[in-house]
Amino acid sequence: MSGSPGIASLWRDTADSTFDLPCLPGDAQADVVIIGAGYTGLAAAHRLAQRGVAPLVVDAKPLGWGGSGRNGGVVSAKFRLAFPAMAQAHGIDVARRMHRLALQSVDEVEALVETYELSSAGFARCGNLRCAHTERAFGYIAEEAEWMRHALGDDSLRTLSAGEVAEETGSGAFTGGVLSRDVGTLHPLNYVRGLAAGLTRRHGAILFERTPVTGIRRDADGIRVVTERGEIRARQAIMATNAYSDLTPASRMVKSRLVPFRSSIIATEVLPTELQQRLLVNARSYGETRRMMRWFRKVDGRFVFGGRGAFGKRDSAAAFDALQRAMVGMFPDLGGVAITHRWSGHVGMTMDALPHVGRFDDRLSYAAGYNGAGVAMATLLGGLAADVALGESPDVALLEASRLKAVPLYPLREVAVRLVAGWYQFLDAIGR
């Protein structure tokens, strides 16, 4: 809940500065109006402005209030659907195209960081270590890494033994791991604020917060986006609301195609020097192989630990306590370390475990459904959504729009999330 006044998060408390945007006071006009000022919307605005097209971005909440200010800052080149599964179901050519998109997503983040000189975002290609929680899981990820080396030519992957993982992480809870070297981390709130500040410096007042969209109308000249204070007239619109598409009825088309899954994060006090030297010694990001996956990294000497499984629309002490127990279970040395920050946000999950970009109709484009890998993928797909709005058809392989299906029995989604998550937790508990 970073960026929201009065709600603590590590990112809010360590951001280098604030950056407030104005409300849109009345009527406006643009070539393309973008609804949502997170990574997707800002990347779309950047692409449009680069190409000489006038964008205008509105958001119902303050900058960084949604997923762009709440996530863990892990910049990953992955999809929830594994590449071998893609190849088996759709052919090796499709898997290769998807792999290129995954790598391109990290490159897009780096390019924006360089373009807008976002040193405060702290982007670094420090790698990610996926840690296996059972021998069976280690066998699976090691086999997957070998397949990717041979089938996709991905030489950024390296398999580590249990001893090597223990030496790097400081935990004996893992049976081995796979290191992906060409991915990274950043400070998510500084990244979104830096993008907004850079766009404002270069292109003027094109970004507006606290401006909810209440309706969308088509007419012969284009599209009209209705706000609480007026109308925005444009030729095209891009919906960039992702997991926060429930804020207004205007984004119901995205909302009905996503299952929001709450993800929680805790951060410790600054660790004592002895623990600093023993835990996560290579300062990269880490994840493990359970279905209800936990991830962890160090930020400014603090241990940051996150994962899915917090149910309901609001935070609960029980959910954060469960997350802390999981952290101490993996890292017993953290048992006496104080937790200073607790926050959460929604992940936009799709029925096919993939994000999507494309058109709803001839006036309205979108990108959504990042399934927990939104820092890089939202940056990439925001730019591609801009290309789509300009009438182009970029090669997006399995990410194309027709594959994004509405969630069946949508009113029952919260019950379904609880049932599926409970089943996953049971399978994790028995080592399956």
C-alpha positions in Angstrom: 0.0 0.0 0.0 3.0 2.1 -0.7 2.3 5.7 -1.8 -0.9 5.8 0.3 -0.8 8.2 3.2 -0.7 6.6 6.6 0.0 3.1 5.5 3.5 1.9 6.2 5.7 0.0 3.7 9.5 -0.2 3.4 9.3 1.4 0.0 7.4 4.5 1.3 9.8 4.9 4.2 13.0 4.5 2.1 11.9 6.4 -1.1 14.3 9.2 -1.9 11.5 11.8 -2.4 7.8 12.2 -3.0 6.3 13.1 -6.3 2.8 14.3 -6.4 0.7 14.7 -9.5 -2.3 17.1 -10.0 -5.9 16.0 -10.4 -7.3 16.6 -13.9 -9.5 19.6 -13.2 -12.0 19.4 -16.2 -12.2 18.5 -19.8 -9.1 17.5 -21.8 -8.0 16.1 -25.2 -5.3 13.7 -26.3 -4.4 11.3 -29.0 -4.5 8.4 -26.6 -5.8 8.4 -23.0 -4.3 5.8 -20.6 -6.3 4.7 -17.6 -3.8 3.7 -14.9 -0.5 5.3 -13.9 1.5 2.2 -12.8 4.3 0.6 -14.8 1.9 -0.4 -17.7 0.5 3.1 -18.1 3.7 5.0 -17.8 5.6 2.6 -20.2 2.7 3.1 -22.7 2.9 6.9 -22.3 6.7 6.8 -22.8 6.3 4.8 -26.0 3.6 7.0 -27.4 5.5 10.2 -26.6 8.6 8.7 -28.3 6.6 8.3 -31.4 5.2 11.8 -31.4 1.7 10.8 -30.2 0.2 12.9 -27.4 -0.8 10.7 -24.4 -2.7 11.6 -21.3 -2.7 9.4 -18.2 -5.2 9.3 -15.4 -5.3 7.2 -12.2 -8.0 6.9 -9.5 -5.4 6.8 -6.7 -2.1 8.6 -5.8 1.0 7.6 -7.8 2.4 4.3 -6.6 -0.7 3.4 -4.6 -1.4 0.2 -6.5 0.9 -2.7 -7.5 3.7 -0.4 -8.8 4.3 0.8 -5.2 3.6 -2.5 -3.3 5.5 -5.2 -5.1 8.8 -6.8 -4.0 11.0 -5.1 -6.6 12.1 -8.4 -8.3 12.8 -7.9 -12.0 12.3 -11.4 -13.4 12.4 -12.8 -16.9 9.7 -15.5 -16.4 6.1 -16.6 -16.8 4.2 -18.7 -14.4 3.8 -21.2 -17.1 7.1 -23.0 -17.6 8.9 -22.9 -21.0 9.0 -26.7 -21.4 5.2 -26.8 -20.9 4.8 -24.1 -23.6 6.9 -26.2 -26.0 5.0 -29.3 -25.3 1.6 -27.7 -25.8 2.4 -25.2 -28.5 5.7 -26.2 -30.1 9.3 -25.1 -29.7 9.0 -22.1 -31.9 6.3 -20.6 -29.6 8.5 -21.3 -26.6 11.4 -19.5 -28.2 9.3 -16.5 -29.0 8.0 -16.4 -25.4 11.6 -16.7 -24.1 12.6 -13.7 -26.2 9.7 -11.7 -24.7 10.7 -12.6 -21.2 14.3 -11.5 -21.8 13.1 -8.4 -23.5 11.0 -7.4 -20.5 14.1 -7.0 -18.3 15.9 -5.1 -21.1 12.9 -2.7 -21.2 13.3 -1.9 -17.5 17.0 -1.3 -17.9 16.3 1.0 -21.0 13.8 3.1 -19.1 16.1 3.4 -16.1 18.9 4.6 -18.4 16.7 6.9 -20.5 15.3 8.8 -17.4 18.6 8.4 -15.4 16.7 6.7 -12.5 19.7 6.0 -10.2 17.4 6.1 -7.2 15.6 3.1 -8.6 18.7 1.0 -7.7 18.2 -1.3 -10.6 20.9 -4.0 -10.7 21.2 -7.3 -12.7 22.2 -9.2 -9.6 20.5 -12.5 -10.5 17.8 -14.7 -8.9 18.4 -18.0 -7.1 15.5 -20.4 -7.2 15.8 -22.6 -4.1 14.3 -26.2 -4.1 12.4 -27.2 -1.0 12.5 -31.0 -1.8 14.8 -33.3 -3.7 11.9 -33.8 -6.1 11.6 -30.1 -6.7 15.3 -29.8 -7.2 15.2 -32.6 -9.9 12.5 -30.7 -11.7 14.1 -27.3 -11.8 17.6 -28.8 -12.6 16.0 -30.7 -15.5 14.1 -27.5 -16.6 17.4 -25.5 -16.6 19.2 -28.1 -18.7 16.3 -28.1 -21.2 16.4 -24.3 -21.5 20.2 -24.4 -22.1 19.8 -26.9 -24.9 16.4 -26.0 -26.4 16.5 -22.2 -26.0 20.2 -21.5 -25.8 19.8 -19.9 -22.4 23.3 -19.9 -20.9 22.4 -17.6 -18.0 21.3 -20.6 -15.9 23.5 -22.5 -13.5 22.6 -25.4 -11.2 23.8 -25.2 -7.6 24.2 -28.0 -5.1 22.5 -28.0 -1.7 25.8 -27.0 -0.1 26.3 -24.1 -2.5 22.8 -22.8 -1.8 23.3 -23.1 1.9 26.6 -21.2 1.7 25.0 -18.3 -0.2 21.6 -18.1 1.6 22.7 -19.1 5.1 19.8 -21.6 5.3 19.9 -25.4 5.3 16.3 -25.6 4.2 17.0 -26.2 0.6 18.1 -29.2 -1.5 19.7 -27.3 -4.3 18.9 -24.4 -6.7 19.1 -22.8 -10.1 20.7 -19.4 -10.5 19.4 -17.2 -13.3 22.1 -14.5 -13.7 20.5 -12.0 -16.2 17.7 -10.7 -14.0 17.6 -8.2 -11.2 16.0 -6.0 -8.5 15.1 -2.4 -7.9 13.2 -0.1 -5.5 9.7 -0.2 -7.0 8.4 3.1 -5.6 11.4 5.0 -6.7 11.1 3.4 -10.2 7.4 4.5 -10.7 8.0 7.9 -9.2 11.1 8.4 -11.3 9.3 7.4 -14.5 6.5 9.9 -13.7 8.9 12.7 -12.9 10.9 12.0 -16.1 7.8 12.0 -18.3 6.6 15.2 -16.7 9.9 17.0 -17.2 10.0 16.0 -20.9 6.4 16.2 -21.9 4.7 18.5 -19.5 1.4 17.9 -17.6 0.3 14.6 -19.1 -0.1 12.6 -15.8 -3.0 13.1 -13.4 -3.7 11.2 -10.1 -6.9 11.1 -8.0 -8.9 11.2 -11.2 -11.2 8.2 -11.3 -12.7 7.2 -14.6 -16.5 6.7 -14.2 -17.4 5.8 -17.8 -16.2 5.2 -21.3 -18.2 6.1 -24.4 -17.5 5.6 -28.1 -18.5 8.1 -30.8 -17.8 8.7 -34.5 -14.6 10.7 -33.7 -13.1 8.2 -31.2 -13.6 7.6 -27.5 -14.6 9.7 -24.6 -13.4 8.9 -21.1 -15.6 10.4 -18.4 -14.1 11.5 -15.1 -15.6 13.0 -12.0 -14.8 16.5 -13.3 -15.2 16.3 -17.1 -14.5 14.3 -20.3 -11.2 13.4 -22.0 -11.6 13.1 -25.8 -9.2 10.9 -27.6 -8.8 8.7 -30.7 -7.8 5.6 -28.6 -7.7 4.5 -25.0 -5.5 2.0 -23.1 -6.7 0.2 -20.0 -3.8 -0.2 -17.6 -5.5 -1.1 -14.3 -4.5 -4.7 -13.9 -5.2 -6.1 -10.4 -6.8 -2.9 -9.3 -9.6 -2.9 -11.9 -12.3 -2.9 -9.2 -11.8 0.7 -8.3 -14.4 1.9 -10.8 -17.0 0.2 -13.0 -15.2 1.6 -16.1 -12.5 -1.1 -15.9 -15.0 -4.0 -15.5 -13.8 -5.7 -18.7 -10.3 -6.2 -17.2 -11.7 -7.0 -13.7 -13.8 -9.9 -15.1 -10.8 -11.6 -16.6 -8.5 -11.5 -13.6 -8.5 -13.2 -10.2 -6.9 -10.9 -7.7 -4.7 -12.8 -5.3 -3.4 -11.0 -2.2 0.4 -11.1 -1.7 2.0 -10.0 1.6 5.4 -8.7 2.5 7.3 -8.2 5.7 10.6 -6.5 6.4 12.9 -6.7 9.4 14.9 -4.2 11.2 18.4 -3.7 10.0 20.2 -6.9 10.6 23.2 -7.2 13.0 26.6 -7.3 11.2 27.0 -11.0 11.9 23.7 -11.9 10.2 24.5 -9.5 7.3 27.6 -11.5 6.6 25.9 -14.8 6.8 22.5 -14.4 5.1 21.9 -13.8 1.4 25.5 -12.9 0.9 25.3 -12.1 -2.8 22.5 -9.6 -2.4 20.3 -10.9 -5.2 16.7 -12.0 -5.1 15.6 -15.5 -4.1 12.5 -17.6 -4.4 11.6 -21.2 -3.5 9.7 -23.9 -5.3 6.5 -24.4 -3.2 3.3 -23.8 -5.1 2.6 -21.1 -2.5 5.9 -19.7 -3.3 7.9 -17.5 -0.9 10.6 -15.0 -2.0 13.2 -13.0 -0.2 16.0 -10.5 -0.6 18.0 -8.0 1.4 17.3 -4.3 1.1 19.6 -1.8 2.9 20.5 -4.4 5.4 17.0 -5.5 6.1 15.6 -9.0 5.3 12.5 -8.7 3.1 10.2 -11.7 2.8 7.1 -12.1 0.8 4.5 -14.6 -0.5 1.0 -15.3 -1.4 -1.7 -16.7 0.7 -3.3 -13.8 2.6 -7.0 -14.1 2.0 -9.7 -11.5 1.9 -9.8 -7.8 0.9 -7.9 -6.5 4.0 -4.7 -7.3 5.7 -4.8 -9.5 8.8 -2.4 -10.0 11.6 -2.8 -13.8 11.1 -1.5 -13.6 7.6 1.6 -11.6 8.5 2.2 -13.9 11.5 2.1 -16.9 9.1 4.5 -15.2 6.8 6.9 -14.5 9.7 6.7 -18.1 10.8 7.6 -19.3 7.3 10.5 -16.9 7.2 11.9 -18.1 10.6 11.3 -21.7 9.5 13.7 -21.2 6.6 16.0 -18.9 8.4 16.0 -19.7 12.2 18.6 -17.0 12.8 15.8 -14.5 12.2 13.7 -15.7 15.1 14.7 -12.8 17.4 14.8 -10.1 14.8 12.0 -7.5 14.9 9.6 -6.9 12.0 9.3 -3.2 11.2 7.1 -3.2 8.1 4.1 -5.2 7.0 2.1 -4.5 3.8 0.3 -6.3 1.0 -1.2 -5.9 -2.4 -3.0 -7.7 -5.2 -1.5 -9.9 -7.9 -3.5 -10.1 -11.1 -3.8 -13.8 -12.0 -5.2 -15.2 -15.3 -6.9 -18.4 -16.2 -4.0 -19.6 -18.4 -1.2 -18.3 -16.1 0.0 -15.7 -18.7 -0.3 -12.0 -19.1 -2.0 -10.6 -22.2 -2.0 -7.5 -24.4 -4.2 -6.5 -27.3 -7.6 -5.0 -28.0 -11.1 -5.2 -26.5 -12.4 -3.4 -29.6 -11.4 -0.9 -32.2 -11.0 1.9 -29.7 -9.8 0.3 -26.4 -6.6 -1.6 -25.9 -5.2 -3.1 -22.7 -2.4 -5.0 -21.0 -2.9 -7.0 -17.8 -2.5 -10.3 -15.9 1.2 -10.4 -14.9 0.7 -13.3 -12.5 3.3 -12.1 -10.0 6.0 -11.0 -12.5 4.8 -7.5 -13.1 7.8 -5.2 -12.8 9.4 -6.3 -16.0 6.4 -7.7 -17.8 4.2 -4.6 -17.2 7.0 -2.4 -18.5 7.2 -4.5 -21.7 3.5 -4.9 -22.3 2.8 -1.2 -21.6 4.9 -0.3 -24.6 3.3 -3.1 -26.7 -0.2 -1.8 -25.7 0.8 1.6 -27.1 1.9 -0.1 -30.3 -1.5 -1.9 -30.5 -3.3 1.4 -29.9 -1.4 2.9 -32.9 -2.8 0.1 -35.1 0.2 -2.3 -35.1 0.2 -6.0 -34.4 3.4 -6.9 -32.5 4.4 -10.5 -32.2 3.4 -11.5 -28.7 3.0 -15.3 -29.2 0.8 -16.7 -26.4 0.2 -13.2 -24.9 -2.3 -12.2 -27.6 -5.6 -10.8 -26.6 -8.0 -13.6 -27.7 -6.4 -16.0 -25.1 -7.5 -13.8 -22.1 -10.7 -15.4 -21.1 -13.3 -14.2 -18.6 -13.2 -15.9 -15.2 -16.1 -18.5 -15.0 -18.6 -17.9 -12.1 -16.8 -14.7 -11.4 -18.8 -13.8 -8.2 -17.4 -17.0 -6.6 -13.8 -16.1 -7.3 -12.8 -15.4 -3.7 -14.2 -18.8 -2.6 -12.3 -20.4 -5.4 -9.0 -18.7 -4.5 -9.4 -19.9 -0.9 -10.0 -23.5 -2.1 -7.2 -23.6 -4.6 -4.7 -21.9 -2.1 -5.7 -24.4 0.6 -5.2 -27.3 -1.7 -1.7 -25.9 -2.7 -0.8 -25.4 0.9 -1.7 -29.1 1.6 0.4 -30.3 -1.3 3.3 -28.2 -0.2 3.0 -29.5 3.4 3.2 -33.2 2.2 6.1 -32.4 -0.2 4.2 -32.9 -3.4 
